Amino acid sequence: MIQNYHDFIAALLKAGFSGAVGGKDDGVFALFRYGWGAEEETGLVWHTGDPDTDPWEWRMRVLDERDDIAYGKVFGKKAGYITKEWYPYFLAARRGGRSFADTYADGTISHFAKRIYGAVAERGFLPLDDIKREAGFGREDKSRFDAALTELQMKLFLTMCGRQAKISQKGEEYGWSSTMFCTAETFWPPEVFERAAELGEDEAVETITERILELNPAAEEKKIIKFIRG
C-alpha cells in the first residue's frame, strides 16, 4: 500500500509507468486511486500541500528531485508517469524513430503544435505563460493551445520539466508557479533515444503489453493499445 511519497517512488520504479490516478474504470493501470473512498483506503489526502502524503505535490516533487521519471499528459490525454527504463519503449511505440519534422511532414501533428514545439525547442526550457506568448496564442486560442500542448505530450515530443515562479516587474514572486516544459530530447540523456532506436515498434508494443498484463491481468486489449499508443 502506498502511504507516502517514498512508497510511491519505490512502487513506480518497480512498475515502470502509471496513470497519475486510478479507479475501477481506469481500465489499464494506476498505482493509487483518487476520489471517493480513496483516502480511507490509503491515508493519502489530496491538496493539503504536504509533500509526503499529498499526491498532487508529487508531480512536481518528482521533477524537482529526480532525473529518472517523466511526468505529463501521456495516457489518454491525462497525466501519468513513465520511468527512464520504460520511456524508450513508449518512444518506439509512439514515435517509431521519426523526428518532429518527419511527423509534421506526415501530417500527423497540427500546425498549432508546431508553433508550440518551435518556441520550446528554441529556448530549451519555457514556462507555460511564455510558451503562449512566444508561440503567438491569445486568450481566444485557449482551447487550441491546450489541445496542441496535450498532443505534443502524448506524442512524447514535449514533457513537463519543473516549475518557475512568476516574477512581477518589481522583481517579486506572485501567484501560482508556472509549469515548465522542454523537449523530450532536452529532458532525457541520449542513451534513452539510442535504446528506443534499437527497438522495433511492434517489439515495443508487445513488451509494454506484457508488462501491463503483469500489473493488471484484467486489462482489456483495446484499452491496452490505446494506453500504449496514445
N, CA, C and O of each residue as an XYZ file, in Angstrom:
920
protein
N       0.840     -1.189      0.000
C       0.000      0.000      0.000
C       0.883      1.251      0.000
O       1.839      1.350      0.769
N       0.548      2.198     -0.872
C       1.291      3.456     -0.949
C       0.733      4.426      0.079
O      -0.423      4.840     -0.013
N       1.547      4.785      1.052
C       1.105      5.687      2.107
C       1.868      7.005      2.128
O       1.494      7.926      2.854
N       2.934      7.102      1.338
C       3.707      8.341      1.298
C       4.506      8.398      0.001
O       4.473      7.478     -0.817
N       5.219      9.497     -0.161
C       5.972      9.750     -1.383
C       7.016      8.669     -1.648
O       7.170      8.225     -2.786
N       7.726      8.247     -0.625
C       8.780      7.254     -0.820
C       8.207      5.895     -1.214
O       8.808      5.175     -2.012
N       7.047      5.543     -0.659
C       6.358      4.324     -1.097
C       6.018      4.421     -2.585
O       6.189      3.467     -3.344
N       5.532      5.596     -2.977
C       5.129      5.822     -4.358
C       6.311      5.669     -5.314
O       6.198      4.997     -6.339
N       7.434      6.285     -4.986
C       8.611      6.202     -5.848
C       9.069      4.757     -5.992
O       9.377      4.307     -7.096
N       9.115      4.033     -4.884
C       9.541      2.630     -4.938
C       8.611      1.809     -5.822
O       9.065      0.992     -6.623
N       7.310      2.030     -5.673
C       6.333      1.280     -6.462
C       6.404      1.659     -7.934
O       6.287      0.797     -8.805
N       6.596      2.948     -8.216
C       6.661      3.409     -9.604
C       7.890      2.869    -10.315
O       7.801      2.433    -11.463
N       9.031      2.894     -9.649
C      10.248      2.362    -10.261
C      10.117      0.872    -10.539
O      10.674      0.365    -11.512
N       9.389      0.183     -9.693
C       9.165     -1.251     -9.904
C       8.193     -1.493    -11.050
O       8.409     -2.382    -11.875
N       7.122     -0.703    -11.103
C       6.106     -0.880    -12.145
C       6.613     -0.402    -13.504
O       6.426     -1.079    -14.515
N       7.252      0.763    -13.523
C       7.781      1.316    -14.768
C       6.981      2.456    -15.344
O       7.531      3.308    -16.041
N       5.692      2.490    -15.066
C       4.817      3.548    -15.560
C       3.500      3.470    -14.799
O       3.170      2.446    -14.201
N       2.755      4.571    -14.833
C       1.475      4.594    -14.125
C       0.670      5.806    -14.549
O       1.220      6.886    -14.766
N      -0.644      5.618    -14.665
C      -1.507      6.770    -14.732
C      -1.369      7.523    -13.415
O      -1.044      6.921    -12.391
N      -1.612      8.830    -13.428
C      -1.434      9.607    -12.202
C      -2.469      9.247    -11.156
O      -2.179      9.280     -9.961
N      -3.664      8.906    -11.585
C      -4.710      8.476    -10.661
C      -5.431      7.298    -11.283
O      -5.345      7.079    -12.491
N      -6.134      6.546    -10.469
C      -6.846      5.392    -10.994
C      -8.137      5.137    -10.258
O      -8.472      5.839     -9.304
N      -8.844      4.150    -10.695
C     -10.108      3.778    -10.089
C     -10.649      2.549    -10.783
O      -9.964      1.949    -11.611
N     -11.852      2.175    -10.460
C     -12.396      0.933    -11.004
C     -12.594      0.990    -12.512
O     -12.631     -0.050    -13.170
N     -12.725      2.212    -13.077
C     -12.933      2.335    -14.510
C     -11.659      2.755    -15.241
O     -11.710      3.139    -16.410
N     -10.518      2.682    -14.555
C      -9.251      3.085    -15.173
C      -8.946      2.233    -16.387
O      -8.514      2.748    -17.418
N      -9.166      0.937    -16.272
C      -9.039      0.050    -17.414
C      -7.650     -0.476    -17.691
O      -7.516     -1.521    -18.327
N      -6.605      0.208    -17.238
C      -5.250     -0.258    -17.520
C      -4.443     -0.337    -16.230
O      -4.379     -1.399    -15.611
N      -3.819      0.780    -15.808
C      -3.031      0.689    -14.586
C      -2.740      2.060    -14.001
O      -2.309      2.973    -14.706
N      -2.980      2.191    -12.711
C      -2.558      3.350    -11.933
C      -2.229      2.860    -10.533
O      -2.885      1.961    -10.007
N      -1.212      3.455     -9.941
C      -0.707      2.971     -8.661
C      -1.612      3.314     -7.482
O      -1.578      2.626     -6.462
N      -2.414      4.359     -7.603
C      -3.283      4.726     -6.485
C      -4.534      5.396     -7.021
O      -4.580      5.845     -8.166
N      -5.529      5.453     -6.182
C      -6.831      5.985     -6.566
C      -6.989      7.421     -6.116
O      -6.292      7.910     -5.227
N      -7.937      8.076     -6.769
C      -8.314      9.434     -6.385
C      -9.830      9.503     -6.387
O     -10.475      9.022     -7.319
N     -10.396     10.090     -5.361
C     -11.843     10.227     -5.325
C     -12.449      9.572     -4.105
O     -11.771      9.294     -3.117
N     -13.726      9.339     -4.201
C     -14.476      8.847     -3.063
C     -13.905      7.522     -2.564
O     -13.723      6.587     -3.344
N     -13.626      7.446     -1.281
C     -13.136      6.219     -0.659
C     -11.639      6.042     -0.706
O     -11.094      5.214      0.025
N     -10.946      6.811     -1.561
C      -9.502      6.612     -1.721
C      -8.728      6.990     -0.463
O      -7.771      6.307     -0.097
N      -9.130      8.064      0.196
C      -8.401      8.495      1.388
C      -8.496      7.458      2.493
O      -7.523      7.207      3.204
N      -9.673      6.854      2.636
C      -9.853      5.840      3.663
C      -8.981      4.620      3.382
O      -8.488      3.975      4.307
N      -8.795      4.310      2.113
C      -8.032      3.124      1.739
C      -6.529      3.316      1.913
O      -5.825      2.387      2.310
N      -6.040      4.508      1.620
C      -4.590      4.702      1.545
C      -4.013      5.641      2.589
O      -2.825      5.557      2.901
N      -4.822      6.525      3.133
C      -4.306      7.543      4.044
C      -3.748      8.747      3.314
O      -3.293      9.700      3.946
N      -3.777      8.714      1.972
C      -3.317      9.845      1.179
C      -4.413     10.897      1.121
O      -5.581     10.567      0.914
N      -4.054     12.139      1.300
C      -5.035     13.218      1.290
C      -4.594     14.262      0.262
O      -3.508     14.832      0.373
N      -5.429     14.502     -0.721
C      -5.095     15.393     -1.824
C      -5.248     16.861     -1.436
O      -6.099     17.235     -0.629
N      -4.383     17.679     -2.049
C      -4.468     19.142     -1.988
C      -4.306     19.705     -0.571
O      -4.917     20.714     -0.218
N      -3.479     19.042      0.224
C      -3.144     19.588      1.546
C      -1.837     20.379      1.493
O      -1.552     21.180      2.383
N      -1.053     20.151      0.452
C       0.257     20.776      0.350
C       1.359     20.020      1.058
O       2.513     20.447      1.044
N       1.017     18.888      1.685
C       2.023     18.087      2.374
C       2.826     17.298      1.333
O       2.252     16.456      0.642
N       4.118     17.542      1.202
C       4.904     16.883      0.151
C       5.055     15.378      0.336
O       5.447     14.670     -0.592
N       4.744     14.893      1.532
C       4.919     13.461      1.800
C       3.656     12.649      1.538
O       3.739     11.494      1.122
N       2.486     13.244      1.778
C       1.246     12.467      1.685
C       0.220     13.039      0.711
O      -0.874     12.487      0.587
N       0.536     14.112      0.028
C      -0.377     14.701     -0.956
C       0.111     14.348     -2.364
O       1.099     14.917     -2.828
N      -0.570     13.409     -3.057
C      -0.116     13.010     -4.395
C      -0.061     14.157     -5.401
O       0.681     14.083     -6.381
N      -0.836     15.213     -5.172
C      -0.790     16.350     -6.082
C       0.595     17.015     -6.042
O       1.066     17.539     -7.051
N       1.233     16.989     -4.885
C       2.563     17.572     -4.742
C       3.643     16.695     -5.380
O       4.715     17.181     -5.739
N       3.353     15.413     -5.515
C       4.370     14.503     -6.028
C       4.709     14.788     -7.482
O       5.816     14.478     -7.920
N       3.788     15.370     -8.243
C       4.038     15.666     -9.654
C       5.305     16.494     -9.815
O       6.207     16.150    -10.579
N       5.347     17.588     -9.076
C       6.489     18.479     -9.193
C       7.681     18.002     -8.357
O       8.834     18.251     -8.707
N       7.393     17.323     -7.264
C       8.493     16.815     -6.444
C       9.333     15.819     -7.239
O      10.561     15.826     -7.150
N       8.677     14.974     -8.006
C       9.394     14.029     -8.865
C      10.326     14.770     -9.820
O      11.482     14.387     -9.997
N       9.808     15.840    -10.437
C      10.601     16.580    -11.416
C      11.711     17.392    -10.762
O      12.777     17.583    -11.346
N      11.454     17.869     -9.544
C      12.454     18.661     -8.831
C      13.604     17.812     -8.297
O      14.751     18.258     -8.263
N      13.289     16.580     -7.881
C      14.258     15.788     -7.136
C      14.888     14.636     -7.912
O      15.909     14.097     -7.487
N      14.297     14.248     -9.046
C      14.775     13.049     -9.723
C      15.052     13.338    -11.194
O      14.564     14.321    -11.752
N      15.847     12.462    -11.813
C      16.110     12.585    -13.239
C      15.792     11.292    -13.981
O      16.224     11.095    -15.116
N      15.031     10.411    -13.329
C      14.716      9.119    -13.942
C      13.225      8.867    -14.068
O      12.802      7.733    -14.292
N      12.420      9.921    -13.925
C      10.966      9.784    -14.043
C      10.422     10.999    -14.789
O      10.721     12.139    -14.434
N       9.629     10.750    -15.814
C       8.966     11.821    -16.548
C       7.499     11.871    -16.137
O       6.892     10.851    -15.812
N       6.940     13.088    -16.159
C       5.533     13.276    -15.815
C       4.908     14.203    -16.854
O       5.516     15.194    -17.258
N       3.710     13.880    -17.276
C       2.997     14.736    -18.222
C       1.710     14.069    -18.657
O       1.346     13.012    -18.142
N       1.025     14.679    -19.599
C      -0.208     14.101    -20.123
C       0.157     13.073    -21.181
O       0.268     13.389    -22.366
N       0.338     11.856    -20.740
C       0.872     10.812    -21.618
C      -0.056      9.613    -21.799
O       0.199      8.768    -22.658
N      -1.119      9.522    -21.015
C      -2.018      8.379    -21.128
C      -3.455      8.859    -21.286
O      -4.033      9.426    -20.359
N      -4.029      8.630    -22.465
C      -5.408      9.023    -22.692
C      -5.647     10.509    -22.505
O      -6.714     10.917    -22.046
N      -4.656     11.325    -22.858
C      -4.713     12.779    -22.708
C      -4.817     13.200    -21.243
O      -5.208     14.321    -20.920
N      -4.457     12.273    -20.381
C      -4.429     12.554    -18.945
C      -3.009     12.330    -18.426
O      -2.166     11.745    -19.106
N      -2.771     12.802    -17.224
C      -1.417     12.768    -16.683
C      -0.974     11.359    -16.300
O      -1.786     10.489    -15.986
N       0.330     11.171    -16.336
C       0.891      9.902    -15.921
C       2.400     10.002    -15.803
O       3.000     11.025    -16.133
N       2.999      8.925    -15.329
C       4.432      8.850    -15.095
C       5.035      7.727    -15.934
O       4.427      6.670    -16.100
N       6.241      7.968    -16.462
C       7.000      6.917    -17.141
C       8.443      7.001    -16.651
O       9.038      8.078    -16.632
N       8.997      5.867    -16.258
C      10.377      5.858    -15.771
C      11.366      5.828    -16.937
O      11.007      5.523    -18.075
N      12.589      6.145    -16.629
C      13.649      6.150    -17.632
C      13.804      4.782    -18.282
O      14.074      4.690    -19.480
N      13.635      3.726    -17.507
C      13.775      2.369    -18.042
C      12.754      2.078    -19.133
O      13.064      1.407    -20.117
N      11.525      2.588    -18.956
C      10.443      2.257    -19.875
C      10.172      3.314    -20.931
O       9.443      3.060    -21.891
N      10.747      4.494    -20.767
C      10.488      5.560    -21.748
C      10.904      5.163    -23.169
O      10.175      5.490    -24.106
N      12.034      4.476    -23.381
C      12.396      4.085    -24.754
C      11.331      3.228    -25.435
O      11.136      3.328    -26.646
N      10.642      2.385    -24.663
C       9.605      1.541    -25.259
C       8.425      2.374    -25.744
O       7.875      2.125    -26.817
N       8.041      3.366    -24.942
C       6.948      4.236    -25.363
C       7.377      5.124    -26.523
O       6.573      5.410    -27.411
N       8.637      5.566    -26.529
C       9.144      6.327    -27.674
C       9.053      5.505    -28.952
O       8.587      5.996    -29.980
N       9.496      4.262    -28.887
C       9.466      3.402    -30.067
C       8.038      3.146    -30.520
O       7.763      3.116    -31.720
N       7.124      2.961    -29.567
C       5.735      2.671    -29.900
C       5.018      3.873    -30.489
O       4.185      3.719    -31.383
N       5.330      5.065    -30.002
C       4.583      6.255    -30.420
C       5.264      7.066    -31.519
O       4.590      7.613    -32.392
N       6.580      7.147    -31.483
C       7.283      7.954    -32.477
C       7.898      7.110    -33.585
O       8.168      7.619    -34.673
N       8.118      5.850    -33.325
C       8.627      4.957    -34.365
C       9.912      5.425    -35.010
O      10.144      5.172    -36.192
N      10.759      6.112    -34.238
C      12.032      6.569    -34.769
C      11.949      7.842    -35.584
O      12.962      8.290    -36.121
N      10.772      8.438    -35.692
C      10.611      9.650    -36.503
C      10.904     10.910    -35.690
O      10.594     10.973    -34.501
N      11.490     11.889    -36.323
C      11.734     13.181    -35.698
C      10.455     14.010    -35.718
O       9.454     13.618    -36.318
N      10.504     15.157    -35.055
C       9.343     16.047    -35.100
C       9.076     16.507    -36.533
O       7.926     16.549    -36.968
N      10.135     16.850    -37.265
C       9.966     17.300    -38.647
C       9.314     16.222    -39.499
O       8.453     16.522    -40.327
N       9.719     14.959    -39.303
C       9.119     13.848    -40.055
C       7.638     13.732    -39.735
O       6.811     13.554    -40.629
N       7.313     13.834    -38.456
C       5.923     13.682    -38.027
C       5.052     14.810    -38.571
O       3.920     14.580    -38.996
N       5.582     16.013    -38.555
C       4.821     17.141    -39.095
C       4.645     16.998    -40.606
O       3.575     17.293    -41.138
N       5.681     16.550    -41.289
C       5.601     16.350    -42.738
C       4.574     15.283    -43.097
O       3.939     15.353    -44.150
N       4.414     14.299    -42.225
C       3.428     13.239    -42.449
C       1.991     13.733    -42.272
O       1.039     13.053    -42.655
N       1.850     14.919    -41.690
C       0.509     15.456    -41.449
C      -0.160     14.886    -40.225
O      -1.377     14.988    -40.073
N       0.631     14.278    -39.339
C       0.040     13.650    -38.144
C       0.209     14.503    -36.899
O      -0.040     14.043    -35.785
N       0.631     15.744    -37.087
C       0.689     16.666    -35.966
C       0.244     18.042    -36.473
O       0.523     18.409    -37.615
N      -0.439     18.785    -35.629
C      -1.085     20.013    -36.074
C      -0.124     21.188    -36.208
O       0.974     21.180    -35.653
N      -0.563     22.205    -36.961
C       0.224     23.430    -37.096
C       0.326     24.151    -35.756
O       1.350     24.768    -35.461
N      -0.726     24.077    -34.946
C      -0.686     24.708    -33.620
C       0.388     24.054    -32.751
O       1.108     24.729    -32.015
N       0.481     22.728    -32.852
C       1.522     22.012    -32.109
C       2.908     22.395    -32.613
O       3.849     22.490    -31.826
N       3.040     22.614    -33.911
C       4.333     23.016    -34.486
C       4.780     24.365    -33.914
O       5.959     24.555    -33.615
N       3.849     25.287    -33.765
C       4.194     26.597    -33.208
C       4.691     26.466    -31.764
O       5.666     27.107    -31.372
N       4.020     25.645    -30.997
C       4.425     25.447    -29.602
C       5.778     24.758    -29.531
O       6.664     25.183    -28.790
N       5.929     23.694    -30.306
C       7.189     22.937    -30.277
C       8.357     23.827    -30.679
O       9.421     23.773    -30.062
N       8.166     24.637    -31.702
C       9.224     25.517    -32.163
C       9.664     26.498    -31.090
O      10.858     26.744    -30.923
N       8.699     27.062    -30.356
C       9.018     28.020    -29.300
C       9.811     27.356    -28.180
O      10.785     27.926    -27.689
N       9.403     26.160    -27.775
C      10.081     25.461    -26.681
C      11.457     24.972    -27.124
O      12.431     25.114    -26.385
N      11.542     24.405    -28.309
C      12.819     23.877    -28.800
C      13.858     24.979    -28.936
O      15.042     24.750    -28.689
N      13.431     26.158    -29.321
C      14.366     27.271    -29.498
C      14.958     27.728    -28.175
O      16.132     28.091    -28.104
N      14.142     27.710    -27.128
C      14.595     28.216    -25.830
C      15.143     27.126    -24.908
O      15.868     27.427    -23.959
N      14.804     25.870    -25.177
C      15.253     24.771    -24.317
C      14.270     24.471    -23.210
O      13.718     23.373    -23.146
N      14.046     25.444    -22.333
C      13.061     25.326    -21.260
C      12.187     26.570    -21.322
O      12.685     27.682    -21.494
N      10.881     26.375    -21.181
C       9.995     27.528    -21.294
C       8.774     27.339    -20.399
O       8.112     26.305    -20.477
N       8.462     28.327    -19.544
C       7.262     28.228    -18.715
C       6.004     28.404    -19.557
O       6.039     28.994    -20.637
N       4.907     27.887    -19.050
C       3.653     27.841    -19.795
C       3.231     29.204    -20.326
O       2.875     29.322    -21.499
N       3.263     30.229    -19.491
C       2.827     31.554    -19.924
C       3.687     32.089    -21.059
O       3.177     32.741    -21.970
N       4.992     31.819    -21.010
C       5.884     32.285    -22.071
C       5.663     31.512    -23.366
O       5.810     32.067    -24.455
N       5.311     30.232    -23.249
C       5.016     29.445    -24.451
C       3.859     30.081    -25.206
O       3.925     30.264    -26.421
N       2.801     30.416    -24.478
C       1.630     31.027    -25.122
C       2.016     32.299    -25.859
O       1.613     32.516    -27.002
N       2.791     33.125    -25.204
C       3.160     34.406    -25.798
C       4.087     34.214    -26.996
O       3.854     34.791    -28.058
N       5.134     33.409    -26.834
C       6.126     33.279    -27.891
C       5.614     32.470    -29.079
O       6.103     32.627    -30.197
N       4.629     31.606    -28.837
C       4.040     30.843    -29.945
C       2.863     31.580    -30.574
O       2.251     31.092    -31.525
N       2.548     32.765    -30.035
C       1.529     33.611    -30.654
C       0.097     33.215    -30.360
O      -0.778     33.384    -31.210
N      -0.159     32.687    -29.163
C      -1.520     32.319    -28.779
C      -2.106     33.398    -27.871
O      -1.460     33.832    -26.917
N      -3.330     33.827    -28.171
C      -4.040     34.780    -27.334
C      -5.062     34.090    -26.456
O      -5.206     32.868    -26.504
N      -5.765     34.862    -25.658
C      -6.775     34.287    -24.762
C      -7.859     33.545    -25.529
O      -8.403     32.552    -25.048
N      -8.164     34.030    -26.714
C      -9.216     33.404    -27.516
C      -8.786     32.043    -28.075
O      -9.610     31.288    -28.591
N      -7.493     31.742    -27.969
C      -6.974     30.481    -28.504
C      -6.774     29.408    -27.442
O      -6.095     28.411    -27.690
N      -7.359     29.602    -26.261
C      -7.075     28.704    -25.138
C      -7.327     27.238    -25.481
O      -6.480     26.393    -25.191
N      -8.450     26.921    -26.081
C      -8.769     25.518    -26.352
C      -7.800     24.924    -27.368
O      -7.389     23.772    -27.232
N      -7.431     25.703    -28.386
C      -6.468     25.219    -29.379
C      -5.098     25.015    -28.747
O      -4.416     24.027    -29.019
N      -4.710     25.953    -27.907
C      -3.410     25.839    -27.245
C      -3.369     24.609    -26.346
O      -2.419     23.829    -26.407
N      -4.380     24.432    -25.521
C      -4.412     23.291    -24.597
C      -4.374     21.970    -25.358
O      -3.659     21.046    -24.970
N      -5.147     21.880    -26.446
C      -5.184     20.646    -27.228
C      -3.833     20.354    -27.875
O      -3.390     19.206    -27.900
N      -3.175     21.393    -28.398
C      -1.884     21.197    -29.060
C      -0.802     20.819    -28.060
O       0.055     19.986    -28.355
N      -0.838     21.426    -26.880
C       0.154     21.103    -25.851
C      -0.013     19.656    -25.388
O       0.974     18.953    -25.167
N      -1.249     19.219    -25.243
C      -1.508     17.822    -24.889
C      -1.055     16.892    -25.998
O      -0.474     15.839    -25.734
N      -1.317     17.275    -27.234
C      -0.901     16.488    -28.397
C       0.608     16.242    -28.380
O       1.062     15.124    -28.625
N       1.365     17.267    -28.097
C       2.828     17.147    -28.069
C       3.309     16.253    -26.935
O       4.295     15.531    -27.083
N       2.617     16.300    -25.809
C       2.990     15.423    -24.698
C       2.631     13.972    -25.007
O       3.404     13.059    -24.718
N       1.456     13.766    -25.594
C       1.033     12.412    -25.921
C       1.966     11.754    -26.937
O       2.185     10.544    -26.890
N       2.512     12.549    -27.853
C       3.423     12.012    -28.853
C       4.878     11.989    -28.357
O       5.794     11.615    -29.091
N       5.065     12.393    -27.106
C       6.368     12.368    -26.438
C       7.394     13.286    -27.096
O       8.585     12.977    -27.135
N       6.922     14.414    -27.611
C       7.845     15.426    -28.110
C       8.145     16.474    -27.041
O       9.261     16.991    -26.981
N       7.174     16.789    -26.206
C       7.380     17.697    -25.090
C       7.044     16.998    -23.789
O       6.250     16.058    -23.768
N       7.646     17.454    -22.707
C       7.324     16.928    -21.386
C       7.459     18.030    -20.344
O       8.194     18.997    -20.543
N       6.757     17.881    -19.249
C       6.922     18.811    -18.143
C       8.307     18.611    -17.527
O       8.815     17.491    -17.474
N       8.902     19.688    -17.070
C      10.253     19.544    -16.523
C      10.475     20.413    -15.290
O      11.615     20.754    -14.974
N       9.398     20.777    -14.586
C       9.545     21.549    -13.363
C       8.594     22.727    -13.325
O       7.570     22.733    -14.008
N       8.929     23.708    -12.539
C       8.084     24.894    -12.407
C       8.963     26.112    -12.155
O      10.107     25.999    -11.714
N       8.406     27.257    -12.443
C       9.135     28.508    -12.275
C       8.210     29.546    -11.656
O       7.069     29.710    -12.088
N       8.703     30.232    -10.659
C       7.901     31.264    -10.009
C       7.660     32.421    -10.974
O       8.520     32.758    -11.787
N       6.488     33.015    -10.873
C       6.191     34.211    -11.657
C       6.789     35.423    -10.947
O       6.667     35.575     -9.732
N       7.426     36.265    -11.723
C       8.106     37.439    -11.165
C       7.462     38.717    -11.705
O       7.313     38.881    -12.916
N       7.086     39.608    -10.808
C       6.467     40.869    -11.211
C       7.533     41.840    -11.744
O       8.729     41.558    -11.669
N       7.092     42.974    -12.277
C       8.023     43.984    -12.779
C       8.895     44.543    -11.659
O       9.961     45.103    -11.913
N       8.437     44.387    -10.424
C       9.210     44.833     -9.269
C      10.213     43.777     -8.800
O      10.965     43.992     -7.849
N      10.206     42.638     -9.484
C      11.132     41.577     -9.113
C      10.642     40.704     -7.980
O      11.435     40.007     -7.345
N       9.329     40.731     -7.713
C       8.753     39.960     -6.611
C       7.947     38.784     -7.144
O       7.295     38.884     -8.184
N       8.000     37.654     -6.410
C       7.202     36.497     -6.796
C       5.732     36.759     -6.515
O       5.378     37.431     -5.546
N       4.873     36.210     -7.392
C       3.435     36.378     -7.177
C       2.689     35.192     -7.793
O       3.187     34.538     -8.710
N       1.495     34.928     -7.276
C       0.620     33.900     -7.842
C       1.192     32.497     -7.789
O       2.152     32.210     -7.073
N       0.556     31.623     -8.585
C       0.990     30.239     -8.683
C       2.223     30.144     -9.585
O       2.378     30.932    -10.519
N       3.084     29.192     -9.308
C       4.224     28.945    -10.184
C       3.733     28.472    -11.548
O       2.654     27.890    -11.658
N       4.517     28.720    -12.568
C       4.173     28.316    -13.924
C       4.909     27.022    -14.277
O       6.109     26.894    -14.033
N       4.182     26.072    -14.850
C       4.789     24.795    -15.237
C       5.776     25.005    -16.375
O       5.487     25.708    -17.343
N       6.942     24.388    -16.246
C       7.975     24.465    -17.277
C       7.858     23.266    -18.218
O       7.542     22.155    -17.791
N       8.116     23.509    -19.497
C       8.139     22.444    -20.494
C       9.470     22.461    -21.231
O      10.112     23.501    -21.376
N       9.863     21.281    -21.690
C      11.049     21.155    -22.528
C      10.813     20.015    -23.503
O       9.848     19.264    -23.360
N      11.683     19.883    -24.489
C      11.573     18.741    -25.394
C      12.015     17.475    -24.663
O      12.771     17.534    -23.693
N      11.539     16.353    -25.137
C      11.962     15.078    -24.545
C      13.474     14.899    -24.681
O      14.123     14.320    -23.809
N      14.028     15.408    -25.797
C      15.467     15.292    -26.012
C      16.265     16.132    -25.019
O      17.411     15.806    -24.711
N      15.672     17.198    -24.525
C      16.327     18.008    -23.501
C      16.212     17.337    -22.135
O      17.139     17.385    -21.327
N      15.074     16.719    -21.893
C      14.805     16.108    -20.585
C      15.664     14.858    -20.352
O      16.214     14.661    -19.269
N      15.767     14.017    -21.396
C      16.443     12.730    -21.247
C      17.836     12.754    -21.877
O      18.068     13.501    -22.827
N      18.763     11.947    -21.361
C      20.088     11.830    -21.979
C      20.000     11.038    -23.284
O      19.007     10.348    -23.516
N      21.016     11.126    -24.136
C      20.982     10.468    -25.447
C      20.727      8.966    -25.398
O      20.121      8.415    -26.317
N      21.182      8.294    -24.337
C      21.035      6.833    -24.322
C      19.575      6.378    -24.320
O      19.276      5.264    -24.751
N      18.673      7.219    -23.844
C      17.249      6.873    -23.891
C      16.787      6.753    -25.341
O      16.030      5.841    -25.678
N      17.231      7.654    -26.187
C      16.833      7.651    -27.592
C      17.609      6.614    -28.387
O      17.099      6.063    -29.363
N      18.830      6.351    -27.975
C      19.612      5.289    -28.597
C      18.950      3.936    -28.353
O      18.876      3.095    -29.248
N      18.471      3.742    -27.122
C      17.777      2.488    -26.807
C      16.474      2.386    -27.599
O      16.137      1.314    -28.101
N      15.744      3.490    -27.713
C      14.492      3.488    -28.475
C      14.751      3.119    -29.933
O      13.954      2.411    -30.550
N      15.870      3.603    -30.485
C      16.199      3.325    -31.880
C      16.503      1.849    -32.117
O      16.368      1.356    -33.238
N      16.907      1.151    -31.075
C      17.214     -0.270    -31.193
C      15.955     -1.128    -31.202
O      15.990     -2.292    -31.601
N      14.851     -0.550    -30.764
C      13.606     -1.304    -30.611
C      12.727     -1.160    -31.847
O      12.595     -0.068    -32.400
N      12.142     -2.238    -32.266
C      11.121     -2.159    -33.302
C       9.810     -1.713    -32.681
O       9.564     -1.945    -31.498
N       8.977     -1.079    -33.474
C       7.704     -0.580    -32.950
C       6.852     -1.721    -32.403
O       6.291     -1.611    -31.312
N       6.755     -2.805    -33.151
C       5.947     -3.950    -32.706
C       6.538     -4.581    -31.449
O       5.806     -4.982    -30.544
N       7.861     -4.667    -31.400
C       8.525     -5.222    -30.222
C       8.219     -4.392    -28.986
O       7.954     -4.932    -27.912
N       8.259     -3.065    -29.148
C       7.980     -2.176    -28.025
C       6.551     -2.352    -27.532
O       6.319     -2.443    -26.327
N       5.593     -2.402    -28.451
C       4.193     -2.569    -28.074
C       3.989     -3.892    -27.348
O       3.287     -3.951    -26.338
N       4.602     -4.945    -27.862
C       4.469     -6.268    -27.242
C       5.055     -6.286    -25.834
O       4.463     -6.859    -24.920
N       6.210     -5.662    -25.658
C       6.862     -5.651    -24.346
C       6.036     -4.865    -23.334
O       5.873     -5.301    -22.195
N       5.514     -3.708    -23.741
C       4.678     -2.919    -22.825
C       3.397     -3.669    -22.499
O       2.940     -3.656    -21.356
N       2.817     -4.322    -23.496
C       1.593     -5.094    -23.269
C       1.817     -6.179    -22.224
O       1.001     -6.357    -21.320
N       2.914     -6.893    -22.350
C       3.235     -7.944    -21.386
C       3.367     -7.369    -19.980
O       2.916     -7.968    -19.003
N       3.990     -6.200    -19.898
C       4.161     -5.570    -18.587
C       2.824     -5.147    -18.004
O       2.581     -5.335    -16.811
N       1.965     -4.587    -18.818
C       0.640     -4.169    -18.338
C      -0.132     -5.362    -17.799
O      -0.766     -5.270    -16.748
N      -0.083     -6.469    -18.504
C      -0.824     -7.651    -18.064
C      -0.244     -8.244    -16.782
O      -0.956     -8.897    -16.019
N       1.041     -8.017    -16.547
C       1.617     -8.413    -15.258
C       1.053     -7.541    -14.141
O       0.766     -8.022    -13.045
N       0.901     -6.256    -14.436
C       0.413     -5.302    -13.442
C      -1.096     -5.385    -13.263
O      -1.609     -5.206    -12.159
N      -1.799     -5.658    -14.351
C      -3.261     -5.719    -14.322
C      -3.750     -6.782    -15.297
O      -4.045     -6.470    -16.450
N      -3.841     -8.034    -14.852
C      -4.256     -9.121    -15.744
C      -5.646     -8.927    -16.345
O      -5.977     -9.554    -17.352
N      -6.460     -8.067    -15.737
C      -7.823     -7.854    -16.233
C      -7.914     -6.755    -17.283
O      -9.001     -6.477    -17.789
N      -6.799     -6.131    -17.616
C      -6.823     -5.039    -18.590
C      -7.309     -5.544    -19.945
O      -6.918     -6.621    -20.395
N      -8.169     -4.750    -20.593
C      -8.748     -5.125    -21.874
C      -7.816     -4.732    -23.018
O      -7.123     -3.716    -22.957
N      -7.818     -5.561    -24.061
C      -6.882     -5.373    -25.171
C      -7.008     -3.990    -25.814
O      -5.996     -3.336    -26.065
N      -8.230     -3.540    -26.082
C      -8.423     -2.245    -26.738
C      -7.884     -1.111    -25.876
O      -7.265     -0.176    -26.385
N      -8.118     -1.195    -24.585
C      -7.638     -0.153    -23.686
C      -6.119     -0.192    -23.553
O      -5.477      0.847    -23.403
N      -5.555     -1.378    -23.607
C      -4.094     -1.519    -23.544
C      -3.454     -0.824    -24.745
O      -2.510     -0.050    -24.583
N      -3.956     -1.092    -25.935
C      -3.387     -0.498    -27.147
C      -3.520      1.015    -27.124
O      -2.597      1.725    -27.522
N      -4.652      1.510    -26.664
C      -4.841      2.961    -26.569
C      -3.871      3.551    -25.554
O      -3.303      4.617    -25.790
N      -3.677      2.876    -24.435
C      -2.754      3.314    -23.392
C      -1.333      3.389    -23.942
O      -0.600      4.331    -23.639
N      -0.942      2.411    -24.740
C       0.424      2.355    -25.255
C       0.641      3.397    -26.361
O       1.615      4.148    -26.330
N      -0.252      3.433    -27.312
C      -0.040      4.254    -28.497
C      -0.486      5.706    -28.324
O      -0.106      6.570    -29.114
N      -1.287      5.976    -27.298
C      -1.680      7.343    -27.015
C      -2.878      7.834    -27.800
O      -3.295      8.980    -27.636
